[in-house]
Amino acid sequence: MPRIKETISEILHPIRRNNLEARRRHLKLSRAALARILAVDPATVYRQERGVMSQLWDYALRGIEAEAKSKRAKAVVRDHQATVDRLDVIPDALAESGFGYTSEKMKAVKPRQKAAKPVPAPRDQMKGPRSRMPSRAAVTAAADRAEERSKKNGLR
């Protein structure tokens, strides 16, 4: 429980304490995601989290928090989750129209390409480590080709 003096201080001076990192984590955003929303470098977000919080950053986060709470943004993300396999919606268009938080959440939902898992060979077919030496047949074939080229060029 916060003390009474701390609570009064929070009310009178809301941005005196820097709570940017806590607010960012509450929104479940990484520094890079917040930087993309605000169109700044992630290092700038890091520096702002460590220094004195400016009023501009407080207002920017209030806007992002308001967008995160809006029912419309939640509905858009929920619909995107339901249709992500069937549609390829471009979240960047939403970001350009002012819905940066919603866009970031949609990008986080988008499935990644699944890598095909290699099928392990049965134990009886497994051999020892592959040799780096070419096979005898490969060496004789290369020698034959070299001999044919030398005959063709008249070197022999």
PyMOL CGO cylinders between C-alpha atoms (Angstrom):
from pymol import cmd
from pymol.cgo import CYLINDER

trace = [
    CYLINDER, 0.00, 0.00, 0.00, 1.39, 3.39, -0.89, 0.3, 1, 1, 1, 1, 1, 1,
    CYLINDER, 1.39, 3.39, -0.89, 1.73, 5.83, 1.91, 0.3, 1, 1, 1, 1, 1, 1,
    CYLINDER, 1.73, 5.83, 1.91, -0.53, 8.86, 2.12, 0.3, 1, 1, 1, 1, 1, 1,
    CYLINDER, -0.53, 8.86, 2.12, 2.31, 11.28, 1.30, 0.3, 1, 1, 1, 1, 1, 1,
    CYLINDER, 2.31, 11.28, 1.30, 3.25, 9.24, -1.78, 0.3, 1, 1, 1, 1, 1, 1,
    CYLINDER, 3.25, 9.24, -1.78, -0.35, 9.16, -2.94, 0.3, 1, 1, 1, 1, 1, 1,
    CYLINDER, -0.35, 9.16, -2.94, -0.74, 12.92, -2.50, 0.3, 1, 1, 1, 1, 1, 1,
    CYLINDER, -0.74, 12.92, -2.50, 2.57, 13.45, -4.32, 0.3, 1, 1, 1, 1, 1, 1,
    CYLINDER, 2.57, 13.45, -4.32, 1.36, 11.26, -7.19, 0.3, 1, 1, 1, 1, 1, 1,
    CYLINDER, 1.36, 11.26, -7.19, -1.81, 13.34, -7.48, 0.3, 1, 1, 1, 1, 1, 1,
    CYLINDER, -1.81, 13.34, -7.48, -0.05, 16.70, -7.29, 0.3, 1, 1, 1, 1, 1, 1,
    CYLINDER, -0.05, 16.70, -7.29, 2.96, 15.77, -9.46, 0.3, 1, 1, 1, 1, 1, 1,
    CYLINDER, 2.96, 15.77, -9.46, 1.93, 12.83, -11.67, 0.3, 1, 1, 1, 1, 1, 1,
    CYLINDER, 1.93, 12.83, -11.67, 5.12, 12.65, -13.74, 0.3, 1, 1, 1, 1, 1, 1,
    CYLINDER, 5.12, 12.65, -13.74, 7.70, 13.41, -11.08, 0.3, 1, 1, 1, 1, 1, 1,
    CYLINDER, 7.70, 13.41, -11.08, 8.49, 9.71, -10.67, 0.3, 1, 1, 1, 1, 1, 1,
    CYLINDER, 8.49, 9.71, -10.67, 9.56, 7.91, -13.82, 0.3, 1, 1, 1, 1, 1, 1,
    CYLINDER, 9.56, 7.91, -13.82, 7.29, 4.91, -14.27, 0.3, 1, 1, 1, 1, 1, 1,
    CYLINDER, 7.29, 4.91, -14.27, 7.74, 4.58, -18.04, 0.3, 1, 1, 1, 1, 1, 1,
    CYLINDER, 7.74, 4.58, -18.04, 9.24, 1.10, -17.83, 0.3, 1, 1, 1, 1, 1, 1,
    CYLINDER, 9.24, 1.10, -17.83, 6.46, -0.18, -15.56, 0.3, 1, 1, 1, 1, 1, 1,
    CYLINDER, 6.46, -0.18, -15.56, 3.79, 1.29, -17.82, 0.3, 1, 1, 1, 1, 1, 1,
    CYLINDER, 3.79, 1.29, -17.82, 5.47, -0.21, -20.92, 0.3, 1, 1, 1, 1, 1, 1,
    CYLINDER, 5.47, -0.21, -20.92, 5.61, -3.64, -19.27, 0.3, 1, 1, 1, 1, 1, 1,
    CYLINDER, 5.61, -3.64, -19.27, 1.99, -3.32, -18.17, 0.3, 1, 1, 1, 1, 1, 1,
    CYLINDER, 1.99, -3.32, -18.17, 1.08, -2.85, -21.85, 0.3, 1, 1, 1, 1, 1, 1,
    CYLINDER, 1.08, -2.85, -21.85, 3.19, -5.96, -22.63, 0.3, 1, 1, 1, 1, 1, 1,
    CYLINDER, 3.19, -5.96, -22.63, 5.36, -4.05, -25.07, 0.3, 1, 1, 1, 1, 1, 1,
    CYLINDER, 5.36, -4.05, -25.07, 9.07, -4.45, -25.63, 0.3, 1, 1, 1, 1, 1, 1,
    CYLINDER, 9.07, -4.45, -25.63, 11.32, -1.42, -25.92, 0.3, 1, 1, 1, 1, 1, 1,
    CYLINDER, 11.32, -1.42, -25.92, 11.58, -2.03, -29.64, 0.3, 1, 1, 1, 1, 1, 1,
    CYLINDER, 11.58, -2.03, -29.64, 7.78, -2.22, -30.03, 0.3, 1, 1, 1, 1, 1, 1,
    CYLINDER, 7.78, -2.22, -30.03, 7.28, 1.02, -28.08, 0.3, 1, 1, 1, 1, 1, 1,
    CYLINDER, 7.28, 1.02, -28.08, 10.01, 2.63, -30.17, 0.3, 1, 1, 1, 1, 1, 1,
    CYLINDER, 10.01, 2.63, -30.17, 8.21, 1.60, -33.38, 0.3, 1, 1, 1, 1, 1, 1,
    CYLINDER, 8.21, 1.60, -33.38, 4.93, 3.01, -32.09, 0.3, 1, 1, 1, 1, 1, 1,
    CYLINDER, 4.93, 3.01, -32.09, 6.54, 6.32, -31.16, 0.3, 1, 1, 1, 1, 1, 1,
    CYLINDER, 6.54, 6.32, -31.16, 8.86, 6.36, -34.21, 0.3, 1, 1, 1, 1, 1, 1,
    CYLINDER, 8.86, 6.36, -34.21, 12.03, 6.66, -32.15, 0.3, 1, 1, 1, 1, 1, 1,
    CYLINDER, 12.03, 6.66, -32.15, 15.13, 4.52, -31.62, 0.3, 1, 1, 1, 1, 1, 1,
    CYLINDER, 15.13, 4.52, -31.62, 14.91, 1.79, -28.94, 0.3, 1, 1, 1, 1, 1, 1,
    CYLINDER, 14.91, 1.79, -28.94, 17.94, 3.36, -27.24, 0.3, 1, 1, 1, 1, 1, 1,
    CYLINDER, 17.94, 3.36, -27.24, 15.89, 6.53, -26.80, 0.3, 1, 1, 1, 1, 1, 1,
    CYLINDER, 15.89, 6.53, -26.80, 13.21, 4.54, -24.97, 0.3, 1, 1, 1, 1, 1, 1,
    CYLINDER, 13.21, 4.54, -24.97, 15.91, 3.03, -22.75, 0.3, 1, 1, 1, 1, 1, 1,
    CYLINDER, 15.91, 3.03, -22.75, 17.34, 6.47, -21.92, 0.3, 1, 1, 1, 1, 1, 1,
    CYLINDER, 17.34, 6.47, -21.92, 13.86, 7.85, -21.18, 0.3, 1, 1, 1, 1, 1, 1,
    CYLINDER, 13.86, 7.85, -21.18, 13.20, 4.94, -18.82, 0.3, 1, 1, 1, 1, 1, 1,
    CYLINDER, 13.20, 4.94, -18.82, 16.38, 5.71, -16.89, 0.3, 1, 1, 1, 1, 1, 1,
    CYLINDER, 16.38, 5.71, -16.89, 16.19, 9.51, -16.73, 0.3, 1, 1, 1, 1, 1, 1,
    CYLINDER, 16.19, 9.51, -16.73, 13.60, 12.04, -15.60, 0.3, 1, 1, 1, 1, 1, 1,
    CYLINDER, 13.60, 12.04, -15.60, 10.31, 11.45, -17.37, 0.3, 1, 1, 1, 1, 1, 1,
    CYLINDER, 10.31, 11.45, -17.37, 9.26, 14.34, -19.55, 0.3, 1, 1, 1, 1, 1, 1,
    CYLINDER, 9.26, 14.34, -19.55, 5.69, 15.48, -19.97, 0.3, 1, 1, 1, 1, 1, 1,
    CYLINDER, 5.69, 15.48, -19.97, 5.74, 14.60, -23.66, 0.3, 1, 1, 1, 1, 1, 1,
    CYLINDER, 5.74, 14.60, -23.66, 6.50, 10.95, -22.94, 0.3, 1, 1, 1, 1, 1, 1,
    CYLINDER, 6.50, 10.95, -22.94, 3.78, 10.87, -20.29, 0.3, 1, 1, 1, 1, 1, 1,
    CYLINDER, 3.78, 10.87, -20.29, 1.21, 12.17, -22.78, 0.3, 1, 1, 1, 1, 1, 1,
    CYLINDER, 1.21, 12.17, -22.78, 2.40, 9.73, -25.46, 0.3, 1, 1, 1, 1, 1, 1,
    CYLINDER, 2.40, 9.73, -25.46, 1.99, 6.81, -23.08, 0.3, 1, 1, 1, 1, 1, 1,
    CYLINDER, 1.99, 6.81, -23.08, -1.44, 8.05, -22.01, 0.3, 1, 1, 1, 1, 1, 1,
    CYLINDER, -1.44, 8.05, -22.01, -2.51, 7.89, -25.65, 0.3, 1, 1, 1, 1, 1, 1,
    CYLINDER, -2.51, 7.89, -25.65, -1.14, 4.37, -26.07, 0.3, 1, 1, 1, 1, 1, 1,
    CYLINDER, -1.14, 4.37, -26.07, -2.80, 3.26, -22.83, 0.3, 1, 1, 1, 1, 1, 1,
    CYLINDER, -2.80, 3.26, -22.83, -6.12, 4.74, -23.99, 0.3, 1, 1, 1, 1, 1, 1,
    CYLINDER, -6.12, 4.74, -23.99, -5.82, 2.86, -27.29, 0.3, 1, 1, 1, 1, 1, 1,
    CYLINDER, -5.82, 2.86, -27.29, -5.00, -0.35, -25.42, 0.3, 1, 1, 1, 1, 1, 1,
    CYLINDER, -5.00, -0.35, -25.42, -8.15, 0.02, -23.29, 0.3, 1, 1, 1, 1, 1, 1,
    CYLINDER, -8.15, 0.02, -23.29, -10.46, 0.80, -26.21, 0.3, 1, 1, 1, 1, 1, 1,
    CYLINDER, -10.46, 0.80, -26.21, -12.95, -1.90, -27.10, 0.3, 1, 1, 1, 1, 1, 1,
    CYLINDER, -12.95, -1.90, -27.10, -12.47, -1.20, -30.80, 0.3, 1, 1, 1, 1, 1, 1,
    CYLINDER, -12.47, -1.20, -30.80, -8.74, -1.99, -30.63, 0.3, 1, 1, 1, 1, 1, 1,
    CYLINDER, -8.74, -1.99, -30.63, -9.39, -5.18, -28.69, 0.3, 1, 1, 1, 1, 1, 1,
    CYLINDER, -9.39, -5.18, -28.69, -12.02, -6.24, -31.25, 0.3, 1, 1, 1, 1, 1, 1,
    CYLINDER, -12.02, -6.24, -31.25, -9.64, -5.60, -34.15, 0.3, 1, 1, 1, 1, 1, 1,
    CYLINDER, -9.64, -5.60, -34.15, -6.90, -7.71, -32.55, 0.3, 1, 1, 1, 1, 1, 1,
    CYLINDER, -6.90, -7.71, -32.55, -9.39, -10.47, -31.69, 0.3, 1, 1, 1, 1, 1, 1,
    CYLINDER, -9.39, -10.47, -31.69, -10.73, -10.53, -35.27, 0.3, 1, 1, 1, 1, 1, 1,
    CYLINDER, -10.73, -10.53, -35.27, -7.20, -10.60, -36.61, 0.3, 1, 1, 1, 1, 1, 1,
    CYLINDER, -7.20, -10.60, -36.61, -6.39, -13.57, -34.37, 0.3, 1, 1, 1, 1, 1, 1,
    CYLINDER, -6.39, -13.57, -34.37, -9.40, -15.43, -35.72, 0.3, 1, 1, 1, 1, 1, 1,
    CYLINDER, -9.40, -15.43, -35.72, -8.56, -14.78, -39.38, 0.3, 1, 1, 1, 1, 1, 1,
    CYLINDER, -8.56, -14.78, -39.38, -4.77, -14.68, -39.31, 0.3, 1, 1, 1, 1, 1, 1,
    CYLINDER, -4.77, -14.68, -39.31, -4.52, -17.99, -41.16, 0.3, 1, 1, 1, 1, 1, 1,
    CYLINDER, -4.52, -17.99, -41.16, -6.92, -16.95, -43.91, 0.3, 1, 1, 1, 1, 1, 1,
    CYLINDER, -6.92, -16.95, -43.91, -6.12, -13.28, -44.40, 0.3, 1, 1, 1, 1, 1, 1,
    CYLINDER, -6.12, -13.28, -44.40, -2.95, -11.31, -44.78, 0.3, 1, 1, 1, 1, 1, 1,
    CYLINDER, -2.95, -11.31, -44.78, -3.96, -8.00, -43.22, 0.3, 1, 1, 1, 1, 1, 1,
    CYLINDER, -3.96, -8.00, -43.22, -1.27, -5.36, -43.29, 0.3, 1, 1, 1, 1, 1, 1,
    CYLINDER, -1.27, -5.36, -43.29, -1.05, -3.88, -39.78, 0.3, 1, 1, 1, 1, 1, 1,
    CYLINDER, -1.05, -3.88, -39.78, 1.15, -1.04, -41.06, 0.3, 1, 1, 1, 1, 1, 1,
    CYLINDER, 1.15, -1.04, -41.06, -1.93, 0.61, -42.57, 0.3, 1, 1, 1, 1, 1, 1,
    CYLINDER, -1.93, 0.61, -42.57, -3.44, 0.76, -39.08, 0.3, 1, 1, 1, 1, 1, 1,
    CYLINDER, -3.44, 0.76, -39.08, -0.23, 2.24, -37.68, 0.3, 1, 1, 1, 1, 1, 1,
    CYLINDER, -0.23, 2.24, -37.68, -0.30, 4.95, -40.34, 0.3, 1, 1, 1, 1, 1, 1,
    CYLINDER, -0.30, 4.95, -40.34, -3.86, 5.85, -39.41, 0.3, 1, 1, 1, 1, 1, 1,
    CYLINDER, -3.86, 5.85, -39.41, -2.86, 6.35, -35.76, 0.3, 1, 1, 1, 1, 1, 1,
    CYLINDER, -2.86, 6.35, -35.76, -3.42, 2.94, -34.20, 0.3, 1, 1, 1, 1, 1, 1,
    CYLINDER, -3.42, 2.94, -34.20, 0.19, 2.04, -33.39, 0.3, 1, 1, 1, 1, 1, 1,
    CYLINDER, 0.19, 2.04, -33.39, -0.57, -0.12, -30.36, 0.3, 1, 1, 1, 1, 1, 1,
    CYLINDER, -0.57, -0.12, -30.36, -3.16, -2.16, -32.23, 0.3, 1, 1, 1, 1, 1, 1,
    CYLINDER, -3.16, -2.16, -32.23, -0.74, -2.59, -35.11, 0.3, 1, 1, 1, 1, 1, 1,
    CYLINDER, -0.74, -2.59, -35.11, 1.99, -3.88, -32.81, 0.3, 1, 1, 1, 1, 1, 1,
    CYLINDER, 1.99, -3.88, -32.81, -0.37, -6.37, -31.20, 0.3, 1, 1, 1, 1, 1, 1,
    CYLINDER, -0.37, -6.37, -31.20, -1.45, -7.61, -34.64, 0.3, 1, 1, 1, 1, 1, 1,
    CYLINDER, -1.45, -7.61, -34.64, 2.18, -8.08, -35.67, 0.3, 1, 1, 1, 1, 1, 1,
    CYLINDER, 2.18, -8.08, -35.67, 2.79, -10.10, -32.53, 0.3, 1, 1, 1, 1, 1, 1,
    CYLINDER, 2.79, -10.10, -32.53, -0.13, -12.40, -33.39, 0.3, 1, 1, 1, 1, 1, 1,
    CYLINDER, -0.13, -12.40, -33.39, 0.93, -13.07, -36.97, 0.3, 1, 1, 1, 1, 1, 1,
    CYLINDER, 0.93, -13.07, -36.97, 2.16, -16.66, -37.27, 0.3, 1, 1, 1, 1, 1, 1,
    CYLINDER, 2.16, -16.66, -37.27, 5.69, -17.35, -38.38, 0.3, 1, 1, 1, 1, 1, 1,
    CYLINDER, 5.69, -17.35, -38.38, 6.62, -19.80, -41.09, 0.3, 1, 1, 1, 1, 1, 1,
    CYLINDER, 6.62, -19.80, -41.09, 6.99, -23.23, -39.58, 0.3, 1, 1, 1, 1, 1, 1,
    CYLINDER, 6.99, -23.23, -39.58, 10.30, -24.84, -40.38, 0.3, 1, 1, 1, 1, 1, 1,
    CYLINDER, 10.30, -24.84, -40.38, 10.05, -28.42, -41.53, 0.3, 1, 1, 1, 1, 1, 1,
    CYLINDER, 10.05, -28.42, -41.53, 11.49, -30.73, -38.92, 0.3, 1, 1, 1, 1, 1, 1,
    CYLINDER, 11.49, -30.73, -38.92, 14.05, -33.17, -40.28, 0.3, 1, 1, 1, 1, 1, 1,
    CYLINDER, 14.05, -33.17, -40.28, 12.90, -36.75, -40.02, 0.3, 1, 1, 1, 1, 1, 1,
    CYLINDER, 12.90, -36.75, -40.02, 15.49, -38.78, -38.15, 0.3, 1, 1, 1, 1, 1, 1,
    CYLINDER, 15.49, -38.78, -38.15, 16.77, -41.87, -39.94, 0.3, 1, 1, 1, 1, 1, 1,
    CYLINDER, 16.77, -41.87, -39.94, 16.05, -45.24, -38.35, 0.3, 1, 1, 1, 1, 1, 1,
    CYLINDER, 16.05, -45.24, -38.35, 18.83, -46.56, -36.14, 0.3, 1, 1, 1, 1, 1, 1,
    CYLINDER, 18.83, -46.56, -36.14, 19.76, -49.38, -38.52, 0.3, 1, 1, 1, 1, 1, 1,
    CYLINDER, 19.76, -49.38, -38.52, 20.30, -46.95, -41.43, 0.3, 1, 1, 1, 1, 1, 1,
    CYLINDER, 20.30, -46.95, -41.43, 22.45, -44.52, -39.48, 0.3, 1, 1, 1, 1, 1, 1,
    CYLINDER, 22.45, -44.52, -39.48, 26.11, -44.56, -40.38, 0.3, 1, 1, 1, 1, 1, 1,
    CYLINDER, 26.11, -44.56, -40.38, 29.10, -43.04, -38.72, 0.3, 1, 1, 1, 1, 1, 1,
    CYLINDER, 29.10, -43.04, -38.72, 30.17, -39.46, -39.35, 0.3, 1, 1, 1, 1, 1, 1,
    CYLINDER, 30.17, -39.46, -39.35, 30.39, -38.47, -42.99, 0.3, 1, 1, 1, 1, 1, 1,
    CYLINDER, 30.39, -38.47, -42.99, 33.89, -38.54, -44.39, 0.3, 1, 1, 1, 1, 1, 1,
    CYLINDER, 33.89, -38.54, -44.39, 35.21, -35.37, -46.00, 0.3, 1, 1, 1, 1, 1, 1,
    CYLINDER, 35.21, -35.37, -46.00, 37.19, -37.43, -48.48, 0.3, 1, 1, 1, 1, 1, 1,
    CYLINDER, 37.19, -37.43, -48.48, 35.50, -37.93, -51.86, 0.3, 1, 1, 1, 1, 1, 1,
    CYLINDER, 35.50, -37.93, -51.86, 34.66, -41.45, -52.89, 0.3, 1, 1, 1, 1, 1, 1,
    CYLINDER, 34.66, -41.45, -52.89, 36.94, -43.43, -55.19, 0.3, 1, 1, 1, 1, 1, 1,
    CYLINDER, 36.94, -43.43, -55.19, 34.39, -43.15, -58.00, 0.3, 1, 1, 1, 1, 1, 1,
    CYLINDER, 34.39, -43.15, -58.00, 34.29, -39.35, -57.68, 0.3, 1, 1, 1, 1, 1, 1,
    CYLINDER, 34.29, -39.35, -57.68, 38.10, -39.14, -57.78, 0.3, 1, 1, 1, 1, 1, 1,
    CYLINDER, 38.10, -39.14, -57.78, 38.38, -41.36, -60.88, 0.3, 1, 1, 1, 1, 1, 1,
    CYLINDER, 38.38, -41.36, -60.88, 35.60, -39.40, -62.63, 0.3, 1, 1, 1, 1, 1, 1,
    CYLINDER, 35.60, -39.40, -62.63, 37.38, -36.10, -61.92, 0.3, 1, 1, 1, 1, 1, 1,
    CYLINDER, 37.38, -36.10, -61.92, 40.69, -37.56, -63.15, 0.3, 1, 1, 1, 1, 1, 1,
    CYLINDER, 40.69, -37.56, -63.15, 39.03, -38.79, -66.36, 0.3, 1, 1, 1, 1, 1, 1,
    CYLINDER, 39.03, -38.79, -66.36, 37.53, -35.34, -67.00, 0.3, 1, 1, 1, 1, 1, 1,
    CYLINDER, 37.53, -35.34, -67.00, 40.90, -33.68, -66.44, 0.3, 1, 1, 1, 1, 1, 1,
    CYLINDER, 40.90, -33.68, -66.44, 42.56, -36.14, -68.83, 0.3, 1, 1, 1, 1, 1, 1,
    CYLINDER, 42.56, -36.14, -68.83, 39.91, -35.48, -71.50, 0.3, 1, 1, 1, 1, 1, 1,
    CYLINDER, 39.91, -35.48, -71.50, 40.42, -31.70, -71.16, 0.3, 1, 1, 1, 1, 1, 1,
    CYLINDER, 40.42, -31.70, -71.16, 44.19, -32.03, -71.48, 0.3, 1, 1, 1, 1, 1, 1,
    CYLINDER, 44.19, -32.03, -71.48, 43.82, -34.20, -74.65, 0.3, 1, 1, 1, 1, 1, 1,
    CYLINDER, 43.82, -34.20, -74.65, 41.33, -31.69, -76.05, 0.3, 1, 1, 1, 1, 1, 1,
    CYLINDER, 41.33, -31.69, -76.05, 43.69, -28.76, -75.44, 0.3, 1, 1, 1, 1, 1, 1,
    CYLINDER, 43.69, -28.76, -75.44, 46.61, -30.69, -76.91, 0.3, 1, 1, 1, 1, 1, 1,
    CYLINDER, 46.61, -30.69, -76.91, 48.71, -30.71, -73.78, 0.3, 1, 1, 1, 1, 1, 1,
    CYLINDER, 48.71, -30.71, -73.78, 49.52, -34.42, -74.01, 0.3, 1, 1, 1, 1, 1, 1,
]
cmd.load_cgo(trace, "trace")
